[in-house]
Amino acid sequence: MDSGNYSAKFAALASSHEVPDVFWTQSGYYCDQISEGLLMDISDALADQAYEGDIAWKDTYIPSLLESLQNIAYTGCGEMDSYDYGVPFTMTTVAVMYDKAIYEKLDLSEPESWEAFMANCGELKKAGYAPLSVQSNTCIDWMPRLFWDQFCRKEIEDEGKTFESGEMTFETESVKAGLEAYKEIWDKGYLPENFMTSDLDTTAQLFLQGKLAQVMIAPDKLEYIMDNAPDTMELGTFPLPGIDGLPSRSLGGASNIFAVSADTEHPEAAVRLLKYLTSRTNFETDEGLKYSNSGLNDVERSPELDGILAGYSAAAENGFCPDIFVPTTVSTEINTEFKENLIPNYLLGQIALEDVTKSLQESYNSYLEDKE
């Protein structure tokens, strides 16, 4: 089943009570599936041995990845006896990929601060490169979301302000600061002209041709670049530094999830399969998973892949931005409007910042009304 039709097929199976024993899901559906009683509580299995039998299953994971999945369940479902109704399948992170030959040519080094990152972009532009892009136009909300995780963290996490209560709004200065920083990058010419329309293949070609110097990309999208990179290209990755100087958290986390049906007639076999799918053995032997960032400890990879994927591991060290922080991802309607209309028109100067924030707030207010 191709991924584009998977969700509709699963919904049809769920409505007819024919859910497979083991299945893949995503964070956007996970909490609803828990609430509907579709998923089996696997907390006891997680405390038991892993597939290889040498350690507890839960201890095979990088701790922040399991915490990310548990936080998704807590945020979406509230207080429960267990938050373990699935396990992550790969760790989704975002890192900046670059060609080391270009960096060496311009005497640049991997940036450890936002100021150094912007300075690198300036040097790359002067040298005739497009300094930065994201993997495709479906990801053009990545940068503002990463910026908001920096600018809004104190208010939301330390002071406990929320959008739902109205203490935070899209007109809040820290929210506007994230959008202003994004516009600055566009106005400086650090993003390619086709930034808002480029699909993954187009972006990859621009990078492979040596015209694009840096691309923010998820590890599951690396295969085409890795398989087609010329011999002169040596690839590296690093986490995007925090724009406001805070520890830089990554987008992603446990967005891809495997779970066991609550109605399975074969719970032991289903859990055994699930342990295998998420095992070091599977990630070390399945050729189709070699570019995946498993989120597991002690997975052995070739030294070349270890070096290339190092930026993704580093991006996860400080944890992950909450799935819903500044709520442009709270509904498909708001998310689509933000990415396909508001961002392009704002960057191009066709609408003002105040129009963006007003439109987002009105859409969010409507979302809250519909929830009631």
C-alpha positions as CSV (number, residue, x, y, z in Angstrom):
1,M,0.0,0.0,0.0
2,D,1.6,3.3,-1.0
3,S,1.8,5.9,1.7
4,G,-0.6,8.3,0.0
5,N,-3.5,5.8,0.3
6,Y,-2.5,4.3,3.6
7,S,-4.5,6.5,6.0
8,A,-7.8,6.1,4.1
9,K,-7.3,2.3,3.9
10,F,-6.5,2.2,7.7
11,A,-9.6,4.2,8.5
12,A,-11.7,1.8,6.4
13,L,-10.2,-1.2,8.3
14,A,-10.8,0.5,11.6
15,S,-14.4,1.2,10.9
16,S,-15.0,-2.5,10.0
17,H,-13.0,-3.7,13.0
18,E,-10.4,-5.4,10.8
19,V,-7.2,-3.6,12.0
20,P,-4.0,-5.6,11.4
21,D,-2.3,-7.1,14.4
22,V,0.7,-4.7,14.0
23,F,0.5,-1.4,12.1
24,W,2.2,1.9,11.4
25,T,0.7,5.2,12.4
26,Q,1.7,8.8,12.8
27,S,1.6,11.3,15.7
28,G,-1.3,13.1,14.1
29,Y,-3.5,10.1,14.4
30,Y,-1.9,8.4,17.5
31,C,-3.9,10.1,20.3
32,D,-7.2,9.6,18.6
33,Q,-6.4,5.9,18.1
34,I,-5.5,5.6,21.8
35,S,-8.8,7.4,22.8
36,E,-10.8,5.1,20.5
37,G,-9.3,2.0,22.2
38,L,-7.5,0.8,19.0
39,L,-4.1,0.3,20.6
40,M,-2.7,-2.2,23.1
41,D,-0.9,-1.0,26.2
42,I,2.7,-2.3,25.7
43,S,4.3,-0.9,28.9
44,D,5.0,-4.3,30.3
45,A,6.6,-5.4,27.0
46,L,8.8,-2.3,26.9
47,A,10.2,-3.2,30.4
48,D,10.9,-6.8,29.2
49,Q,13.8,-7.9,27.0
50,A,14.5,-6.4,23.6
51,Y,14.6,-8.5,20.4
52,E,18.3,-9.3,21.0
53,G,17.6,-10.2,24.6
54,D,20.5,-8.4,26.1
55,I,18.7,-5.3,27.5
56,A,15.2,-4.0,28.3
57,W,13.4,-3.0,25.1
58,K,12.8,0.5,26.3
59,D,16.6,0.9,27.0
60,T,17.5,0.3,23.4
61,Y,16.1,3.7,22.6
62,I,17.6,7.1,23.0
63,P,15.7,8.4,26.0
64,S,14.5,11.7,24.5
65,L,12.8,9.7,21.7
66,L,10.6,7.7,24.0
67,E,9.9,10.8,26.1
68,S,8.8,12.5,22.9
69,L,6.2,9.8,22.2
70,Q,5.0,9.7,25.8
71,N,4.6,13.5,25.7
72,I,2.5,13.3,22.5
73,A,0.2,10.8,24.3
74,Y,0.0,13.0,27.5
75,T,-0.7,16.2,25.5
76,G,-3.4,14.6,23.4
77,C,-5.0,12.3,25.9
78,G,-4.5,13.9,29.3
79,E,-3.9,11.8,32.5
80,M,-3.8,8.1,31.9
81,D,-2.4,5.1,33.7
82,S,0.0,4.4,30.8
83,Y,1.5,6.4,28.0
84,D,3.0,3.5,26.2
85,Y,0.7,2.5,23.3
86,G,3.3,2.4,20.6
87,V,7.0,2.7,19.9
88,P,8.9,5.0,17.6
89,F,10.0,3.7,14.2
90,T,13.0,5.8,13.3
91,M,13.8,9.1,14.8
92,T,12.6,12.0,12.7
93,T,15.1,14.9,13.0
94,V,16.1,17.8,10.8
95,A,19.7,18.8,10.1
96,V,21.5,21.0,7.7
97,M,23.4,19.0,5.0
98,Y,26.3,20.7,3.2
99,D,29.1,20.0,0.8
100,K,32.4,20.0,2.7
101,A,34.3,20.9,-0.5
102,I,32.4,24.3,-0.6
103,Y,33.1,24.9,3.0
104,E,36.8,24.2,2.6
105,K,37.0,26.4,-0.5
106,L,35.5,29.4,1.4
107,D,37.3,28.5,4.7
108,L,34.1,28.0,6.5
109,S,33.4,25.7,9.5
110,E,30.3,24.2,10.9
111,P,28.5,26.9,12.9
112,E,27.9,26.6,16.6
113,S,25.9,29.8,17.0
114,W,23.2,31.6,15.0
115,E,25.5,34.5,14.3
116,A,28.1,32.1,12.8
117,F,25.4,30.4,10.7
118,M,24.3,33.7,9.2
119,A,27.8,34.8,8.6
120,N,28.4,31.5,6.6
121,C,25.2,32.2,4.6
122,G,26.6,35.7,3.8
123,E,29.9,34.3,2.6
124,L,28.1,31.6,0.5
125,K,25.9,34.2,-1.2
126,K,28.9,36.4,-2.0
127,A,30.6,33.4,-3.6
128,G,27.6,32.9,-5.9
129,Y,25.8,30.0,-4.1
130,A,22.2,29.8,-3.0
131,P,23.1,29.5,0.8
132,L,20.1,27.6,2.1
133,S,16.9,25.8,1.4
134,V,14.6,23.2,2.8
135,Q,14.0,19.8,1.2
136,S,10.7,20.8,-0.4
137,N,8.0,23.5,-0.5
138,T,5.9,21.3,1.8
139,C,8.5,22.1,4.6
140,I,8.5,25.9,4.3
141,D,7.1,26.2,7.8
142,W,10.2,24.4,9.3
143,M,12.1,27.6,10.0
144,P,9.4,29.7,11.7
145,R,8.6,26.6,13.9
146,L,12.2,26.3,14.9
147,F,12.4,30.0,15.6
148,W,9.3,29.9,17.7
149,D,10.7,27.1,19.8
150,Q,13.5,29.6,20.7
151,F,11.6,32.9,21.0
152,C,8.5,31.5,22.7
153,R,9.9,28.8,25.0
154,K,10.2,31.0,28.1
155,E,6.6,32.2,27.9
156,I,5.1,28.8,27.0
157,E,7.2,26.4,29.0
158,D,8.6,28.5,31.9
159,E,5.6,30.8,32.5
160,G,2.9,28.4,31.4
161,K,1.2,30.7,29.0
162,T,-1.0,29.0,26.3
163,F,-2.8,29.9,23.1
164,E,-5.9,28.1,24.3
165,S,-6.2,30.4,27.3
166,G,-5.5,33.5,25.2
167,E,-2.4,34.4,27.2
168,M,-0.4,33.7,24.0
169,T,-1.7,34.9,20.6
170,F,-0.3,35.1,17.1
171,E,0.1,38.9,17.8
172,T,2.4,38.2,20.8
173,E,5.8,39.8,20.1
174,S,7.8,36.6,20.4
175,V,5.6,34.9,17.8
176,K,6.0,37.9,15.5
177,A,9.8,37.8,16.1
178,G,9.9,34.3,14.6
179,L,8.2,35.5,11.4
180,E,10.4,38.6,11.2
181,A,13.5,36.5,11.4
182,Y,12.3,34.3,8.6
183,K,11.6,37.4,6.4
184,E,15.1,38.6,7.1
185,I,16.6,35.4,5.7
186,W,14.5,35.8,2.6
187,D,15.2,39.5,2.2
188,K,19.0,38.9,2.4
189,G,18.7,36.6,-0.6
190,Y,19.8,33.5,1.4
191,L,17.0,31.3,0.0
192,P,16.8,30.3,-3.7
193,E,14.2,31.9,-5.9
194,N,12.3,28.7,-6.3
195,F,12.2,28.2,-2.6
196,M,8.4,28.3,-2.4
197,T,7.7,26.0,-5.3
198,S,10.6,23.5,-5.3
199,D,9.8,19.8,-4.8
200,L,12.3,17.3,-3.3
201,D,13.7,16.3,-6.7
202,T,14.3,19.9,-7.8
203,T,16.0,20.8,-4.5
204,A,18.2,17.7,-4.6
205,Q,19.3,18.5,-8.1
206,L,20.1,22.1,-7.2
207,F,22.3,20.7,-4.3
208,L,23.9,18.0,-6.4
209,Q,24.8,20.5,-9.1
210,G,26.7,22.6,-6.6
211,K,24.4,25.6,-6.9
212,L,22.8,25.1,-3.4
213,A,25.3,25.0,-0.6
214,Q,23.1,23.9,2.4
215,V,19.8,22.1,2.6
216,M,17.6,21.4,5.7
217,I,16.6,17.8,5.2
218,A,15.2,14.8,7.1
219,P,17.3,11.6,7.1
220,D,14.6,9.5,5.2
221,K,15.1,11.9,2.2
222,L,18.8,11.3,1.9
223,E,18.9,8.3,-0.3
224,Y,18.6,10.1,-3.7
225,I,21.3,12.6,-2.7
226,M,23.6,9.8,-1.4
227,D,23.1,7.6,-4.4
228,N,23.7,10.4,-7.0
229,A,26.4,12.5,-5.3
230,P,29.5,13.0,-7.5
231,D,32.8,11.7,-6.2
232,T,34.0,15.2,-5.6
233,M,31.2,15.8,-3.1
234,E,31.9,15.0,0.6
235,L,28.8,15.5,2.6
236,G,28.4,16.6,6.2
237,T,25.5,17.5,8.5
238,F,25.0,19.7,11.6
239,P,22.0,20.8,13.7
240,L,20.6,24.3,13.0
241,P,21.9,26.5,15.8
242,G,19.3,28.1,18.1
243,I,18.4,31.6,16.8
244,D,17.9,33.0,20.4
245,G,20.9,31.2,22.0
246,L,18.8,28.4,23.7
247,P,19.7,24.7,23.3
248,S,18.5,23.9,19.8
249,R,15.7,21.3,19.7
250,S,14.8,19.5,16.6
251,L,11.5,19.1,14.7
252,G,10.3,15.6,14.5
253,G,10.9,13.1,17.3
254,A,8.6,10.1,17.4
255,S,6.4,11.1,14.4
256,N,6.5,7.6,12.9
257,I,5.0,5.0,15.2
258,F,4.4,1.2,15.2
259,A,1.6,-0.2,17.4
260,V,-0.3,-3.4,18.2
261,S,-4.0,-3.7,17.8
262,A,-6.0,-3.9,21.1
263,D,-8.1,-6.6,19.4
264,T,-5.2,-8.9,18.3
265,E,-5.7,-12.6,19.0
266,H,-2.0,-13.1,19.0
267,P,-0.5,-10.5,21.4
268,E,2.8,-12.3,22.1
269,A,3.5,-12.8,18.4
270,A,2.5,-9.3,17.6
271,V,4.8,-7.9,20.3
272,R,7.6,-10.2,19.0
273,L,7.2,-8.8,15.5
274,L,7.1,-5.2,16.8
275,K,10.3,-5.8,18.8
276,Y,12.0,-7.1,15.6
277,L,10.8,-4.2,13.4
278,T,12.3,-1.8,16.0
279,S,15.5,-3.8,16.7
280,R,19.1,-3.1,16.1
281,T,19.2,-6.3,14.0
282,N,16.6,-4.9,11.6
283,F,18.3,-1.6,11.2
284,E,21.7,-3.1,10.7
285,T,20.6,-5.7,8.1
286,D,17.8,-4.1,6.1
287,E,19.4,-2.3,3.2
288,G,16.3,-0.1,2.9
289,L,16.9,1.3,6.3
290,K,20.5,2.2,6.0
291,Y,19.8,6.0,5.8
292,S,17.2,5.9,8.5
293,N,18.1,7.4,11.9
294,S,16.8,4.6,14.1
295,G,16.7,6.4,17.4
296,L,18.3,3.3,18.9
297,N,21.5,3.1,20.9
298,D,24.5,1.2,19.6
299,V,23.3,0.6,16.0
300,E,26.4,-0.2,14.0
301,R,26.7,1.6,10.6
302,S,29.5,2.1,8.2
303,P,31.9,4.9,9.2
304,E,30.8,7.0,6.2
305,L,27.2,6.8,7.2
306,D,28.1,7.5,10.9
307,G,29.7,10.8,9.8
308,I,26.9,11.9,7.5
309,L,24.2,11.1,10.1
310,A,26.1,12.6,13.0
311,G,24.3,15.9,12.6
312,Y,20.9,14.2,13.0
313,S,22.0,12.6,16.3
314,A,23.3,15.9,17.5
315,A,20.0,17.6,16.5
316,A,18.2,15.2,18.8
317,E,20.4,15.6,21.9
318,N,18.4,18.5,23.3
319,G,15.1,16.9,22.6
320,F,12.3,17.9,20.3
321,C,10.0,20.9,19.7
322,P,6.5,19.9,20.9
323,D,4.3,18.9,17.9
324,I,1.9,21.7,18.7
325,F,3.8,24.7,20.1
326,V,2.7,27.8,18.2
327,P,-0.4,26.1,16.8
328,T,0.0,26.4,13.1
329,T,0.0,22.6,13.0
330,V,-3.1,22.1,15.2
331,S,-5.4,21.5,12.2
332,T,-4.9,20.6,8.5
333,E,-6.9,23.7,7.5
334,I,-4.6,26.1,9.5
335,N,-1.4,24.3,8.5
336,T,-2.3,24.4,4.8
337,E,-3.3,28.1,4.9
338,F,-0.1,28.9,6.6
339,K,2.2,27.1,4.2
340,E,0.5,27.6,0.9
341,N,-0.8,31.1,1.3
342,L,0.4,33.2,4.2
343,I,4.1,32.3,4.1
344,P,4.6,32.8,0.4
345,N,2.7,36.1,0.3
346,Y,4.4,37.4,3.4
347,L,8.0,36.6,2.2
348,L,7.2,38.2,-1.2
349,G,6.0,41.3,0.6
350,Q,2.4,41.0,-0.7
351,I,0.9,41.0,2.8
352,A,2.1,42.6,6.0
353,L,3.2,40.8,9.2
354,E,0.0,42.1,10.9
355,D,-2.1,40.5,8.2
356,V,-0.4,37.1,8.7
357,T,-0.9,37.2,12.5
358,K,-4.5,38.4,12.2
359,S,-5.4,35.7,9.8
360,L,-3.8,33.0,11.9
361,Q,-5.5,34.2,15.0
362,E,-8.9,34.3,13.3
363,S,-8.4,30.7,12.0
364,Y,-7.3,29.5,15.5
365,N,-10.3,31.2,17.1
366,S,-12.6,29.3,14.7
367,Y,-10.8,26.1,15.5
368,L,-11.4,26.6,19.2
369,E,-15.1,27.4,18.6
370,D,-15.5,24.2,16.5
371,K,-13.9,22.2,19.3
372,E,-16.6,23.4,21.7
